[in-house]
């Protein structure tokens, strides 16, 4: 009902760790904070493992490996500063909206540098953090869980003074593919923003879910379903911007019209398709390619054909998958205009006891 933030200043062990674990955000102090269920001495006695308190439950472990910690502060003063900054993006309770702040940044500002942020070689990564900074008010982005599942970016910012939650793929890490940890991270953030009436903006450049035996055995189906559940369940304004790749079910998890996005914008570089051209051509024309006198020439011909039809945002727009194709430099004013249109959005679900999220 109200935002709850735990600031861990020292050791937190045993059953006591579940008190902060039940709150919305956990802030730890580098070098002095520890969180663990069982301490090193007991672990040594029971399992024979030797481990230090820092390696067991220090800030690096809990913020980068387990994902328990949301923010890491340099010292206690920094922890209090982070707490104040975080509270600025949230309302006092779920009955209110987050405060709108005059940031002094022109809502109509366009940044032509966005035209150059996508490499000509579409297989090369780009800096999504930089893109976010160019769009939000004064370049201020308050990232949450920055060290955990770095292929997914989550955090708060302001657009035209409105508090927003941003979820974005990170092409610099695993090409932005969604794995189990990234699914958990995004799902949690979707639901947190929905708790406190913070609009959601997703920035999409996703090639798919992470393939492989490891992820399948970790339960990527179950974890990925959390993202879908969290996005559909959210009743706040939801805006999606397709920057580049938007393939298959991974795009669905990032928020599509069918999953409840209020507006979907697409850059001219957007590729909205079931899969990438190379994979699709192999599945559709594999036999023809194998039987051809010049397999590589046929493969390239079919790839170009696929790209011309499906590798542009115009196909998506014709199927109403995208509402409008926008110029990259117009991203900021378009988002702010959409937020203003959606500020009074109301949505309710039929009465029920509670949903059953696939935990």
Secondary structure by P-SEA (a helix, b strand, c coil): ccbbbbbbcccccccaaaaaaaccbbbbbccccccccccaaaaaaacccccccccccccccccccccccccccccaaaaaaaaaaaaaaccccccccccccccccccccccccccccccccccccccaaaaaaaccccccccccccccccccccbbbbcccbbbbbbbbbcccccccccaaaaaaaaaaaaaaaacbbbbbbbcccccccccaaaaaacaaaaaaaaaaaaaacccbbbbbbccccccaaaaaaccccccccbbbbccccccccccaaaaaaaacaaaaaacccaaaaaaaaaaaaaaccccaaaaaaaccccccccccaaaaaaaaaaaaacbbbbbccccccccccc
